[in-house]
Amino acid sequence: EKLIVWYLYRIGAKEAWIPPKNEKEKQGDADIIAIFDNLKVVIYVQAKKHIGVSSDWAVSQVSEYKYYKTSTMDNDYTALSWVISTAQFTNETYKKAKEQSVRLIDGQSFIQLLLDCGLDGIDNAFQ
């Protein structure tokens, strides 16, 4: 989660944080929230540290959370939802993600994103 927060700051987030796990009356789940003011975008991320494959459960979690949060937003921001997993995704997960407009990022793709943005200062991700 901390590495994802670092990455989101690195690509231009004005704010990125790990919300409290005990948030009251929430629906779904997001492990990280990032706000990109210059783009008017909010990204909700579900992070999964899995081995092998990740099921479509993460897609449901972050999709429900995005719906819950955007139903109370009264601004002109666009909300996006991502699932970042260290594992691969099943075909069913890809299908569900497409239906619910959730971006899936597997472990290899996330490594490439990190390399593309540069690793200067990555040690700050874990402080």
N, CA, C and O atoms as a printed pandas DataFrame, in Angstrom:
     atom_number atom_name residue_name chain_id  residue_number  x_coord  y_coord  z_coord
0              1         N          GLU        A               1    0.823   -1.200    0.000
1              2        CA          GLU        A               1    0.000    0.000    0.000
2              3         C          GLU        A               1    0.863    1.259    0.000
3              4         O          GLU        A               1    0.572    2.219   -0.714
4              5         N          LYS        A               2    1.928    1.248    0.808
5              6        CA          LYS        A               2    2.806    2.419    0.870
6              7         C          LYS        A               2    3.494    2.678   -0.465
7              8         O          LYS        A               2    3.680    3.829   -0.861
8              9         N          LEU        A               3    3.869    1.613   -1.151
9             10        CA          LEU        A               3    4.513    1.764   -2.458
10            11         C          LEU        A               3    3.542    2.355   -3.472
11            12         O          LEU        A               3    3.935    3.170   -4.307
12            13         N          ILE        A               4    2.295    1.955   -3.406
13            14        CA          ILE        A               4    1.280    2.500   -4.311
14            15         C          ILE        A               4    1.046    3.981   -4.014
15            16         O          ILE        A               4    0.925    4.785   -4.938
16            17         N          VAL        A               5    0.984    4.343   -2.743
17            18        CA          VAL        A               5    0.843    5.758   -2.373
18            19         C          VAL        A               5    2.009    6.559   -2.942
19            20         O          VAL        A               5    1.809    7.627   -3.522
20            21         N          TRP        A               6    3.238    6.038   -2.774
21            22        CA          TRP        A               6    4.421    6.715   -3.315
22            23         C          TRP        A               6    4.285    6.888   -4.827
23            24         O          TRP        A               6    4.545    7.967   -5.359
24            25         N          TYR        A               7    3.878    5.824   -5.515
25            26        CA          TYR        A               7    3.720    5.874   -6.971
26            27         C          TYR        A               7    2.708    6.951   -7.380
27            28         O          TYR        A               7    2.960    7.715   -8.311
28            29         N          LEU        A               8    1.583    7.012   -6.699
29            30        CA          LEU        A               8    0.545    7.986   -7.041
30            31         C          LEU        A               8    1.043    9.415   -6.846
31            32         O          LEU        A               8    0.750   10.288   -7.663
32            33         N          TYR        A               9    1.794    9.664   -5.771
33            34        CA          TYR        A               9    2.419   10.979   -5.607
34            35         C          TYR        A               9    3.400   11.243   -6.744
35            36         O          TYR        A               9    3.454   12.342   -7.296
36            37         N          ARG        A              10    4.160   10.236   -7.076
37            38        CA          ARG        A              10    5.189   10.372   -8.107
38            39         C          ARG        A              10    4.591   10.761   -9.464
39            40         O          ARG        A              10    5.225   11.488  -10.229
40            41         N          ILE        A              11    3.386   10.288   -9.767
41            42        CA          ILE        A              11    2.766   10.611  -11.052
42            43         C          ILE        A              11    1.861   11.838  -10.982
43            44         O          ILE        A              11    1.143   12.136  -11.936
44            45         N          GLY        A              12    1.894   12.552   -9.850
45            46        CA          GLY        A              12    1.228   13.837   -9.809
46            47         C          GLY        A              12    0.063   14.022   -8.861
47            48         O          GLY        A              12   -0.600   15.058   -8.905
48            49         N          ALA        A              13   -0.205   13.053   -8.007
49            50        CA          ALA        A              13   -1.292   13.235   -7.041
50            51         C          ALA        A              13   -0.964   14.383   -6.095
51            52         O          ALA        A              13    0.164   14.508   -5.619
52            53         N          LYS        A              14   -1.963   15.218   -5.829
53            54        CA          LYS        A              14   -1.786   16.265   -4.826
54            55         C          LYS        A              14   -1.876   15.656   -3.432
55            56         O          LYS        A              14   -1.162   16.063   -2.515
56            57         N          GLU        A              15   -2.764   14.674   -3.288
57            58        CA          GLU        A              15   -2.944   13.953   -2.032
58            59         C          GLU        A              15   -3.090   12.471   -2.349
59            60         O          GLU        A              15   -3.695   12.103   -3.356
60            61         N          ALA        A              16   -2.541   11.633   -1.496
61            62        CA          ALA        A              16   -2.730   10.185   -1.589
62            63         C          ALA        A              16   -2.605    9.633   -0.178
63            64         O          ALA        A              16   -1.683    9.992    0.554
64            65         N          TRP        A              17   -3.524    8.768    0.201
65            66        CA          TRP        A              17   -3.502    8.252    1.564
66            67         C          TRP        A              17   -4.196    6.902    1.655
67            68         O          TRP        A              17   -4.929    6.478    0.762
68            69         N          ILE        A              18   -3.928    6.253    2.771
69            70        CA          ILE        A              18   -4.570    4.983    3.106
70            71         C          ILE        A              18   -5.694    5.310    4.080
71            72         O          ILE        A              18   -5.427    5.722    5.209
72            73         N          PRO        A              19   -6.950    5.134    3.664
73            74        CA          PRO        A              19   -8.058    5.490    4.557
74            75         C          PRO        A              19   -8.159    4.524    5.739
75            76         O          PRO        A              19   -7.656    3.402    5.676
76            77         N          PRO        A              20   -8.804    4.962    6.807
77            78        CA          PRO        A              20   -8.973    4.079    7.972
78            79         C          PRO        A              20   -9.737    2.813    7.600
79            80         O          PRO        A              20  -10.684    2.851    6.814
80            81         N          LYS        A              21   -9.317    1.712    8.165
81            82        CA          LYS        A              21   -9.972    0.418    7.874
82            83         C          LYS        A              21  -11.344    0.321    8.526
83            84         O          LYS        A              21  -12.171   -0.492    8.115
84            85         N          ASN        A              22  -11.588    1.139    9.535
85            86        CA          ASN        A              22  -12.855    1.054   10.272
86            87         C          ASN        A              22  -13.809    2.203    9.918
87            88         O          ASN        A              22  -14.596    2.639   10.758
88            89         N          GLU        A              23  -13.736    2.685    8.690
89            90        CA          GLU        A              23  -14.609    3.763    8.247
90            91         C          GLU        A              23  -16.074    3.333    8.426
91            92         O          GLU        A              23  -16.475    2.264    7.965
92            93         N          LYS        A              24  -16.860    4.174    9.097
93            94        CA          LYS        A              24  -18.242    3.817    9.415
94            95         C          LYS        A              24  -19.152    3.932    8.203
95            96         O          LYS        A              24  -18.990    4.810    7.356
96            97         N          GLU        A              25  -20.105    3.027    8.146
97            98        CA          GLU        A              25  -21.174    3.025    7.145
98            99         C          GLU        A              25  -20.680    3.017    5.700
99           100         O          GLU        A              25  -21.398    3.459    4.804
100          101         N          LYS        A              26  -19.492    2.531    5.465
101          102        CA          LYS        A              26  -19.004    2.495    4.088
102          103         C          LYS        A              26  -19.516    1.251    3.378
103          104         O          LYS        A              26  -19.890    0.258    4.001
104          105         N          GLN        A              27  -19.519    1.341    2.074
105          106        CA          GLN        A              27  -19.849    0.207    1.231
106          107         C          GLN        A              27  -18.636   -0.093    0.387
107          108         O          GLN        A              27  -17.991    0.827   -0.115
108          109         N          GLY        A              28  -18.311   -1.362    0.221
109          110        CA          GLY        A              28  -17.129   -1.714   -0.540
110          111         C          GLY        A              28  -15.866   -1.363    0.225
111          112         O          GLY        A              28  -15.887   -1.186    1.443
112          113         N          ASP        A              29  -14.758   -1.264   -0.513
113          114        CA          ASP        A              29  -13.487   -0.988    0.154
114          115         C          ASP        A              29  -12.494   -0.409   -0.844
115          116         O          ASP        A              29  -12.492   -0.770   -2.021
116          117         N          ALA        A              30  -11.662    0.485   -0.359
117          118        CA          ALA        A              30  -10.509    0.979   -1.101
118          119         C          ALA        A              30   -9.356    1.057   -0.112
119          120         O          ALA        A              30   -9.526    1.503    1.023
120          121         N          ASP        A              31   -8.191    0.623   -0.549
121          122        CA          ASP        A              31   -7.017    0.648    0.309
122          123         C          ASP        A              31   -6.246    1.957    0.195
123          124         O          ASP        A              31   -5.532    2.351    1.117
124          125         N          ILE        A              32   -6.396    2.623   -0.942
125          126        CA          ILE        A              32   -5.696    3.890   -1.187
126          127         C          ILE        A              32   -6.633    4.822   -1.937
127          128         O          ILE        A              32   -7.402    4.391   -2.796
128          129         N          ILE        A              33   -6.560    6.112   -1.601
129          130        CA          ILE        A              33   -7.296    7.145   -2.328
130          131         C          ILE        A              33   -6.289    8.199   -2.756
131          132         O          ILE        A              33   -5.439    8.614   -1.967
132          133         N          ALA        A              34   -6.387    8.630   -4.009
133          134        CA          ALA        A              34   -5.487    9.672   -4.516
134          135         C          ALA        A              34   -6.298   10.728   -5.245
135          136         O          ALA        A              34   -7.236   10.421   -5.981
136          137         N          ILE        A              35   -5.915   11.985   -5.025
137          138        CA          ILE        A              35   -6.589   13.106   -5.674
138          139         C          ILE        A              35   -5.595   13.816   -6.580
139          140         O          ILE        A              35   -4.511   14.210   -6.151
140          141         N          PHE        A              36   -5.980   13.971   -7.829
141          142        CA          PHE        A              36   -5.193   14.690   -8.825
142          143         C          PHE        A              36   -5.965   15.958   -9.170
143          144         O          PHE        A              36   -6.822   15.951  -10.053
144          145         N          ASP        A              37   -5.653   17.054   -8.463
145          146        CA          ASP        A              37   -6.390   18.306   -8.643
146          147         C          ASP        A              37   -6.275   18.856  -10.057
147          148         O          ASP        A              37   -7.262   19.328  -10.621
148          149         N          ASN        A              38   -5.077   18.798  -10.636
149          150        CA          ASN        A              38   -4.910   19.383  -11.973
150          151         C          ASN        A              38   -5.720   18.645  -13.034
151          152         O          ASN        A              38   -6.094   19.241  -14.044
152          153         N          LEU        A              39   -5.998   17.364  -12.826
153          154        CA          LEU        A              39   -6.805   16.581  -13.766
154          155         C          LEU        A              39   -8.267   16.476  -13.340
155          156         O          LEU        A              39   -9.111   16.013  -14.107
156          157         N          LYS        A              40   -8.561   16.908  -12.109
157          158        CA          LYS        A              40   -9.904   16.752  -11.531
158          159         C          LYS        A              40  -10.305   15.273  -11.506
159          160         O          LYS        A              40  -11.397   14.897  -11.931
160          161         N          VAL        A              41   -9.378   14.442  -10.991
161          162        CA          VAL        A              41   -9.574   12.997  -10.938
162          163         C          VAL        A              41   -9.314   12.494   -9.527
163          164         O          VAL        A              41   -8.383   12.945   -8.859
164          165         N          VAL        A              42  -10.139   11.560   -9.079
165          166        CA          VAL        A              42   -9.920   10.821   -7.842
166          167         C          VAL        A              42   -9.764    9.360   -8.237
167          168         O          VAL        A              42  -10.563    8.829   -9.008
168          169         N          ILE        A              43   -8.722    8.708   -7.701
169          170        CA          ILE        A              43   -8.521    7.288   -7.976
170          171         C          ILE        A              43   -8.660    6.519   -6.675
171          172         O          ILE        A              43   -8.007    6.825   -5.678
172          173         N          TYR        A              44   -9.531    5.506   -6.705
173          174        CA          TYR        A              44   -9.710    4.586   -5.586
174          175         C          TYR        A              44   -9.000    3.292   -5.968
175          176         O          TYR        A              44   -9.256    2.725   -7.030
176          177         N          VAL        A              45   -8.103    2.828   -5.093
177          178        CA          VAL        A              45   -7.301    1.651   -5.400
178          179         C          VAL        A              45   -7.557    0.555   -4.373
179          180         O          VAL        A              45   -7.558    0.802   -3.167
180          181         N          GLN        A              46   -7.771   -0.636   -4.861
181          182        CA          GLN        A              46   -7.816   -1.836   -4.032
182          183         C          GLN        A              46   -6.491   -2.561   -4.291
183          184         O          GLN        A              46   -6.192   -2.917   -5.431
184          185         N          ALA        A              47   -5.703   -2.778   -3.244
185          186        CA          ALA        A              47   -4.391   -3.421   -3.365
186          187         C          ALA        A              47   -4.480   -4.848   -2.834
187          188         O          ALA        A              47   -5.041   -5.098   -1.767
188          189         N          LYS        A              48   -3.919   -5.771   -3.598
189          190        CA          LYS        A              48   -3.940   -7.178   -3.196
190          191         C          LYS        A              48   -2.549   -7.776   -3.302
191          192         O          LYS        A              48   -1.916   -7.727   -4.356
192          193         N          LYS        A              49   -2.084   -8.338   -2.200
193          194        CA          LYS        A              49   -0.810   -9.060   -2.195
194          195         C          LYS        A              49   -1.147  -10.546   -2.233
195          196         O          LYS        A              49   -1.260  -11.205   -1.200
196          197         N          HIS        A              50   -1.302  -11.048   -3.438
197          198        CA          HIS        A              50   -1.691  -12.442   -3.651
198          199         C          HIS        A              50   -0.592  -13.187   -4.391
199          200         O          HIS        A              50    0.253  -12.584   -5.053
200          201         N          ILE        A              51   -0.618  -14.488   -4.271
201          202        CA          ILE        A              51    0.263  -15.368   -5.048
202          203         C          ILE        A              51   -0.631  -16.165   -5.990
203          204         O          ILE        A              51   -1.681  -16.666   -5.586
204          205         N          GLY        A              52   -0.212  -16.279   -7.235
205          206        CA          GLY        A              52   -1.005  -17.034   -8.211
206          207         C          GLY        A              52   -1.965  -16.138   -8.949
207          208         O          GLY        A              52   -1.572  -15.404   -9.856
208          209         N          VAL        A              53   -3.251  -16.196   -8.554
209          210        CA          VAL        A              53   -4.265  -15.375   -9.216
210          211         C          VAL        A              53   -5.099  -14.618   -8.198
211          212         O          VAL        A              53   -5.253  -15.044   -7.053
212          213         N          SER        A              54   -5.636  -13.486   -8.639
213          214        CA          SER        A              54   -6.572  -12.699   -7.834
214          215         C          SER        A              54   -7.962  -12.871   -8.433
215          216         O          SER        A              54   -8.137  -12.808   -9.650
216          217         N          SER        A              55   -8.934  -13.085   -7.579
217          218        CA          SER        A              55  -10.309  -13.268   -8.046
218          219         C          SER        A              55  -10.963  -11.914   -8.307
219          220         O          SER        A              55  -10.333  -10.867   -8.158
220          221         N          ASP        A              56  -12.219  -11.951   -8.693
221          222        CA          ASP        A              56  -12.954  -10.720   -8.996
222          223         C          ASP        A              56  -13.487  -10.019   -7.743
223          224         O          ASP        A              56  -14.158   -8.994   -7.863
224          225         N          TRP        A              57  -13.209  -10.538   -6.558
225          226        CA          TRP        A              57  -13.688   -9.928   -5.323
226          227         C          TRP        A              57  -13.177   -8.498   -5.178
227          228         O          TRP        A              57  -13.925   -7.614   -4.759
228          229         N          ALA        A              58  -11.913   -8.263   -5.520
229          230        CA          ALA        A              58  -11.335   -6.921   -5.406
230          231         C          ALA        A              58  -12.055   -5.934   -6.318
231          232         O          ALA        A              58  -12.223   -4.767   -5.962
232          233         N          VAL        A              59  -12.477   -6.392   -7.485
233          234        CA          VAL        A              59  -13.219   -5.544   -8.421
234          235         C          VAL        A              59  -14.527   -5.104   -7.781
235          236         O          VAL        A              59  -14.891   -3.930   -7.848
236          237         N          SER        A              60  -15.226   -6.030   -7.170
237          238        CA          SER        A              60  -16.487   -5.698   -6.491
238          239         C          SER        A              60  -16.259   -4.706   -5.358
239          240         O          SER        A              60  -17.009   -3.743   -5.206
240          241         N          GLN        A              61  -15.214   -4.948   -4.561
241          242        CA          GLN        A              61  -14.938   -4.078   -3.421
242          243         C          GLN        A              61  -14.717   -2.632   -3.856
243          244         O          GLN        A              61  -15.359   -1.722   -3.332
244          245         N          VAL        A              62  -13.815   -2.418   -4.807
245          246        CA          VAL        A              62  -13.463   -1.059   -5.184
246          247         C          VAL        A              62  -14.573   -0.409   -6.003
247          248         O          VAL        A              62  -14.755    0.807   -5.938
248          249         N          SER        A              63  -15.306   -1.189   -6.762
249          250        CA          SER        A              63  -16.420   -0.647   -7.537
250          251         C          SER        A              63  -17.535   -0.139   -6.615
251          252         O          SER        A              63  -18.087    0.940   -6.829
252          253         N          GLU        A              64  -17.851   -0.921   -5.601
253          254        CA          GLU        A              64  -18.866   -0.505   -4.628
254          255         C          GLU        A              64  -18.407    0.733   -3.856
255          256         O          GLU        A              64  -19.202    1.638   -3.599
256          257         N          TYR        A              65  -17.133    0.772   -3.490
257          258        CA          TYR        A              65  -16.607    1.918   -2.744
258          259         C          TYR        A              65  -16.674    3.180   -3.588
259          260         O          TYR        A              65  -17.080    4.235   -3.100
260          261         N          LYS        A              66  -16.277    3.076   -4.854
261          262        CA          LYS        A              66  -16.331    4.237   -5.744
262          263         C          LYS        A              66  -17.773    4.735   -5.867
263          264         O          LYS        A              66  -18.018    5.940   -5.805
264          265         N          TYR        A              67  -18.709    3.833   -6.036
265          266        CA          TYR        A              67  -20.110    4.230   -6.134
266          267         C          TYR        A              67  -20.563    4.909   -4.848
267          268         O          TYR        A              67  -21.238    5.937   -4.894
268          269         N          TYR        A              68  -20.197    4.344   -3.708
269          270        CA          TYR        A              68  -20.552    4.900   -2.400
270          271         C          TYR        A              68  -19.997    6.314   -2.243
271          272         O          TYR        A              68  -20.712    7.219   -1.813
272          273         N          LYS        A              69  -18.722    6.503   -2.592
273          274        CA          LYS        A              69  -18.093    7.804   -2.424
274          275         C          LYS        A              69  -18.598    8.834   -3.435
275          276         O          LYS        A              69  -18.820    9.991   -3.079
276          277         N          THR        A              70  -18.780    8.427   -4.677
277          278        CA          THR        A              70  -19.198    9.388   -5.695
278          279         C          THR        A              70  -20.667    9.770   -5.554
279          280         O          THR        A              70  -21.079   10.821   -6.045
280          281         N          SER        A              71  -21.450    8.948   -4.902
281          282        CA          SER        A              71  -22.861    9.299   -4.716
282          283         C          SER        A              71  -23.029   10.477   -3.759
283          284         O          SER        A              71  -24.081   11.115   -3.729
284          285         N          THR        A              72  -21.986   10.762   -2.977
285          286        CA          THR        A              72  -22.052   11.887   -2.040
286          287         C          THR        A              72  -21.149   13.049   -2.470
287          288         O          THR        A              72  -21.095   14.074   -1.791
288          289         N          MET        A              73  -20.443   12.893   -3.594
289          290        CA          MET        A              73  -19.575   13.972   -4.075
290          291         C          MET        A              73  -20.413   15.031   -4.787
291          292         O          MET        A              73  -21.325   14.704   -5.546
292          293         N          ASP        A              74  -20.103   16.278   -4.542
293          294        CA          ASP        A              74  -20.812   17.345   -5.249
294          295         C          ASP        A              74  -19.788   18.280   -5.907
295          296         O          ASP        A              74  -19.847   19.501   -5.762
296          297         N          ASN        A              75  -18.858   17.666   -6.628
297          298        CA          ASN        A              75  -17.863   18.462   -7.328
298          299         C          ASN        A              75  -17.712   17.941   -8.755
299          300         O          ASN        A              75  -18.424   17.031   -9.180
300          301         N          ASP        A              76  -16.790   18.524   -9.466
301          302        CA          ASP        A              76  -16.639   18.163  -10.868
302          303         C          ASP        A              76  -15.481   17.196  -11.108
303          304         O          ASP        A              76  -14.889   17.196  -12.187
304          305         N          TYR        A              77  -15.157   16.382  -10.124
305          306        CA          TYR        A              77  -14.102   15.385  -10.266
306          307         C          TYR        A              77  -14.654   14.108  -10.904
307          308         O          TYR        A              77  -15.815   13.747  -10.714
308          309         N          THR        A              78  -13.792   13.441  -11.661
309          310        CA          THR        A              78  -14.107   12.134  -12.223
310          311         C          THR        A              78  -13.475   11.088  -11.331
311          312         O          THR        A              78  -12.316   11.229  -10.942
312          313         N          ALA        A              79  -14.211   10.045  -11.000
313          314        CA          ALA        A              79  -13.694    8.985  -10.138
314          315         C          ALA        A              79  -13.310    7.772  -10.977
315          316         O          ALA        A              79  -14.052    7.336  -11.857
316          317         N          LEU        A              80  -12.132    7.244  -10.678
317          318        CA          LEU        A              80  -11.637    6.030  -11.326
318          319         C          LEU        A              80  -11.387    4.984  -10.253
319          320         O          LEU        A              80  -11.141    5.320   -9.095
320          321         N          SER        A              81  -11.450    3.726  -10.638
321          322        CA          SER        A              81  -11.128    2.665   -9.688
322          323         C          SER        A              81  -10.129    1.705  -10.317
323          324         O          SER        A              81  -10.249    1.319  -11.480
324          325         N          TRP        A              82   -9.145    1.334   -9.515
325          326        CA          TRP        A              82   -8.080    0.424   -9.935
326          327         C          TRP        A              82   -7.976   -0.723   -8.950
327          328         O          TRP        A              82   -8.282   -0.573   -7.767
328          329         N          VAL        A              83   -7.540   -1.875   -9.452
329          330        CA          VAL        A              83   -7.093   -2.973   -8.606
330          331         C          VAL        A              83   -5.647   -3.242   -8.993
331          332         O          VAL        A              83   -5.345   -3.504  -10.157
332          333         N          ILE        A              84   -4.761   -3.175   -8.014
333          334        CA          ILE        A              84   -3.357   -3.497   -8.232
334          335         C          ILE        A              84   -3.065   -4.752   -7.418
335          336         O          ILE        A              84   -3.247   -4.773   -6.200
336          337         N          SER        A              85   -2.612   -5.792   -8.101
337          338        CA          SER        A              85   -2.343   -7.075   -7.448
338          339         C          SER        A              85   -0.961   -7.584   -7.819
339          340         O          SER        A              85   -0.494   -7.381   -8.940
340          341         N          THR        A              86   -0.319   -8.237   -6.886
341          342        CA          THR        A              86    0.962   -8.874   -7.172
342          343         C          THR        A              86    0.775  -10.123   -8.021
343          344         O          THR        A              86    1.746  -10.651   -8.565
344          345         N          ALA        A              87   -0.440  -10.596   -8.141
345          346        CA          ALA        A              87   -0.746  -11.823   -8.883
346          347         C          ALA        A              87   -1.338  -11.502  -10.255
347          348         O          ALA        A              87   -1.490  -10.337  -10.625
348          349         N          GLN        A              88   -1.663  -12.539  -10.989
349          350        CA          GLN        A              88   -2.363  -12.417  -12.259
350          351         C          GLN        A              88   -3.866  -12.386  -11.977
351          352         O          GLN        A              88   -4.301  -12.676  -10.862
352          353         N          PHE        A              89   -4.647  -12.036  -12.985
353          354        CA          PHE        A              89   -6.105  -12.005  -12.843
354          355         C          PHE        A              89   -6.738  -13.110  -13.682
355          356         O          PHE        A              89   -6.207  -13.497  -14.724
356          357         N          THR        A              90   -7.869  -13.607  -13.218
357          358        CA          THR        A              90   -8.602  -14.623  -13.975
358          359         C          THR        A              90   -9.350  -13.963  -15.131
359          360         O          THR        A              90   -9.552  -12.749  -15.127
360          361         N          ASN        A              91   -9.753  -14.744  -16.103
361          362        CA          ASN        A              91  -10.543  -14.225  -17.222
362          363         C          ASN        A              91  -11.858  -13.625  -16.719
363          364         O          ASN        A              91  -12.323  -12.608  -17.233
364          365         N          GLU        A              92  -12.449  -14.264  -15.711
365          366        CA          GLU        A              92  -13.693  -13.743  -15.124
366          367         C          GLU        A              92  -13.459  -12.367  -14.499
367          368         O          GLU        A              92  -14.315  -11.487  -14.587
368          369         N          THR        A              93  -12.301  -12.187  -13.871
369          370        CA          THR        A              93  -11.972  -10.900  -13.270
370          371         C          THR        A              93  -11.854   -9.824  -14.340
371          372         O          THR        A              93  -12.359   -8.715  -14.164
372          373         N          TYR        A              94  -11.182  -10.147  -15.461
373          374        CA          TYR        A              94  -11.078   -9.179  -16.561
374          375         C          TYR        A              94  -12.459   -8.802  -17.091
375          376         O          TYR        A              94  -12.718   -7.636  -17.387
376          377         N          LYS        A              95  -13.340   -9.785  -17.209
377          378        CA          LYS        A              95  -14.695   -9.528  -17.707
378          379         C          LYS        A              95  -15.450   -8.602  -16.755
379          380         O          LYS        A              95  -16.061   -7.623  -17.185
380          381         N          LYS        A              96  -15.404   -8.915  -15.470
381          382        CA          LYS        A              96  -16.114   -8.108  -14.476
382          383         C          LYS        A              96  -15.531   -6.692  -14.411
383          384         O          LYS        A              96  -16.271   -5.717  -14.286
384          385         N          ALA        A              97  -14.212   -6.588  -14.495
385          386        CA          ALA        A              97  -13.568   -5.277  -14.450
386          387         C          ALA        A              97  -14.007   -4.423  -15.633
387          388         O          ALA        A              97  -14.245   -3.226  -15.476
388          389         N          LYS        A              98  -14.113   -5.012  -16.788
389          390        CA          LYS        A              98  -14.559   -4.268  -17.970
390          391         C          LYS        A              98  -15.992   -3.788  -17.783
391          392         O          LYS        A              98  -16.310   -2.644  -18.108
392          393         N          GLU        A              99  -16.850   -4.645  -17.269
393          394        CA          GLU        A              99  -18.255   -4.295  -17.044
394          395         C          GLU        A              99  -18.394   -3.147  -16.041
395          396         O          GLU        A              99  -19.293   -2.315  -16.162
396          397         N          GLN        A             100  -17.498   -3.108  -15.051
397          398        CA          GLN        A             100  -17.612   -2.119  -13.980
398          399         C          GLN        A             100  -16.596   -0.980  -14.105
399          400         O          GLN        A             100  -16.428   -0.190  -13.176
400          401         N          SER        A             101  -15.927   -0.900  -15.245
401          402        CA          SER        A             101  -14.954    0.169  -15.518
402          403         C          SER        A             101  -13.862    0.264  -14.451
403          404         O          SER        A             101  -13.559    1.345  -13.946
404          405         N          VAL        A             102  -13.283   -0.881  -14.123
405          406        CA          VAL        A             102  -12.198   -0.957  -13.154
406          407         C          VAL        A             102  -10.920   -1.329  -13.904
407          408         O          VAL        A             102  -10.906   -2.289  -14.675
408          409         N          ARG        A             103   -9.863   -0.580  -13.680
409          410        CA          ARG        A             103   -8.579   -0.888  -14.311
410          411         C          ARG        A             103   -7.852   -1.934  -13.483
411          412         O          ARG        A             103   -7.700   -1.782  -12.271
412          413         N          LEU        A             104   -7.404   -2.999  -14.144
413          414        CA          LEU        A             104   -6.635   -4.048  -13.479
414          415         C          LEU        A             104   -5.157   -3.882  -13.803
415          416         O          LEU        A             104   -4.770   -3.723  -14.960
416          417         N          ILE        A             105   -4.339   -3.921  -12.752
417          418        CA          ILE        A             105   -2.894   -3.802  -12.909
418          419         C          ILE        A             105   -2.264   -4.973  -12.162
419          420         O          ILE        A             105   -2.307   -5.037  -10.933
420          421         N          ASP        A             106   -1.673   -5.903  -12.926
421          422        CA          ASP        A             106   -1.039   -7.050  -12.280
422          423         C          ASP        A             106    0.378   -6.679  -11.843
423          424         O          ASP        A             106    0.848   -5.571  -12.103
424          425         N          GLY        A             107    1.047   -7.611  -11.182
425          426        CA          GLY        A             107    2.371   -7.345  -10.625
426          427         C          GLY        A             107    3.381   -6.895  -11.662
427          428         O          GLY        A             107    4.102   -5.924  -11.432
428          429         N          GLN        A             108    3.454   -7.577  -12.801
429          430        CA          GLN        A             108    4.406   -7.197  -13.843
430          431         C          GLN        A             108    4.100   -5.811  -14.402
431          432         O          GLN        A             108    5.015   -5.027  -14.652
432          433         N          SER        A             109    2.840   -5.511  -14.595
433          434        CA          SER        A             109    2.461   -4.186  -15.105
434          435         C          SER        A             109    2.789   -3.095  -14.101
435          436         O          SER        A             109    3.214   -2.006  -14.485
436          437         N          PHE        A             110    2.595   -3.378  -12.811
437          438        CA          PHE        A             110    2.915   -2.375  -11.799
438          439         C          PHE        A             110    4.422   -2.114  -11.752
439          440         O          PHE        A             110    4.852   -0.971  -11.595
440          441         N          ILE        A             111    5.215   -3.166  -11.888
441          442        CA          ILE        A             111    6.665   -2.978  -11.947
442          443         C          ILE        A             111    7.027   -2.070  -13.113
443          444         O          ILE        A             111    7.868   -1.182  -12.972
444          445         N          GLN        A             112    6.399   -2.286  -14.260
445          446        CA          GLN        A             112    6.689   -1.445  -15.427
446          447         C          GLN        A             112    6.271    0.003  -15.173
447          448         O          GLN        A             112    6.977    0.928  -15.575
448          449         N          LEU        A             113    5.134    0.210  -14.514
449          450        CA          LEU        A             113    4.712    1.571  -14.182
450          451         C          LEU        A             113    5.728    2.256  -13.271
451          452         O          LEU        A             113    6.031    3.436  -13.446
452          453         N          LEU        A             114    6.252    1.510  -12.303
453          454        CA          LEU        A             114    7.261    2.060  -11.400
454          455         C          LEU        A             114    8.526    2.438  -12.171
455          456         O          LEU        A             114    9.087    3.515  -11.965
456          457         N          LEU        A             115    8.962    1.565  -13.044
457          458        CA          LEU        A             115   10.164    1.848  -13.833
458          459         C          LEU        A             115    9.947    3.047  -14.755
459          460         O          LEU        A             115   10.845    3.873  -14.925
460          461         N          ASP        A             116    8.765    3.143  -15.346
461          462        CA          ASP        A             116    8.472    4.240  -16.259
462          463         C          ASP        A             116    8.485    5.597  -15.567
463          464         O          ASP        A             116    8.866    6.597  -16.175
464          465         N          CYS        A             117    8.073    5.644  -14.305
465          466        CA          CYS        A             117    8.038    6.932  -13.604
466          467         C          CYS        A             117    9.362    7.257  -12.935
467          468         O          CYS        A             117    9.553    8.375  -12.456
468          469         N          GLY        A             118   10.273    6.305  -12.893
469          470        CA          GLY        A             118   11.580    6.529  -12.273
470          471         C          GLY        A             118   11.563    6.136  -10.812
471          472         O          GLY        A             118   10.553    6.282  -10.123
472          473         N          LEU        A             119   12.673    5.645  -10.359
473          474        CA          LEU        A             119   12.744    5.129   -8.985
474          475         C          LEU        A             119   13.490    6.043   -8.018
475          476         O          LEU        A             119   13.738    5.664   -6.873
476          477         N          ASP        A             120   13.849    7.242   -8.470
477          478        CA          ASP        A             120   14.499    8.199   -7.573
478          479         C          ASP        A             120   13.590    8.475   -6.382
479          480         O          ASP        A             120   12.429    8.844   -6.559
480          481         N          GLY        A             121   14.104    8.300   -5.191
481          482        CA          GLY        A             121   13.333    8.584   -3.981
482          483         C          GLY        A             121   12.425    7.458   -3.541
483          484         O          GLY        A             121   11.616    7.648   -2.633
484          485         N          ILE        A             122   12.531    6.284   -4.157
485          486        CA          ILE        A             122   11.625    5.190   -3.789
486          487         C          ILE        A             122   11.814    4.764   -2.340
487          488         O          ILE        A             122   10.892    4.221   -1.732
488          489         N          ASP        A             123   13.002    5.004   -1.777
489          490        CA          ASP        A             123   13.214    4.669   -0.379
490          491         C          ASP        A             123   12.281    5.443    0.542
491          492         O          ASP        A             123   12.023    5.013    1.666
492          493         N          ASN        A             124   11.771    6.584    0.076
493          494        CA          ASN        A             124   10.819    7.366    0.865
494          495         C          ASN        A             124    9.452    6.688    0.959
495          496         O          ASN        A             124    8.645    7.044    1.818
496          497         N          ALA        A             125    9.190    5.732    0.099
497          498        CA          ALA        A             125    7.894    5.052    0.094
498          499         C          ALA        A             125    7.656    4.275    1.384
499          500         O          ALA        A             125    6.511    4.038    1.770
500          501         N          PHE        A             126    8.721    3.886    2.037
501          502        CA          PHE        A             126    8.575    2.979    3.178
502          503         C          PHE        A             126    8.886    3.652    4.513
503          504         O          PHE        A             126    9.112    2.979    5.518
504          505         N          GLN        A             127    8.894    4.975    4.513
505          506        CA          GLN        A             127    9.168    5.686    5.763
506          507         C          GLN        A             127    7.896    6.095    6.441
507          508         O          GLN        A             127    7.935    6.706    7.509
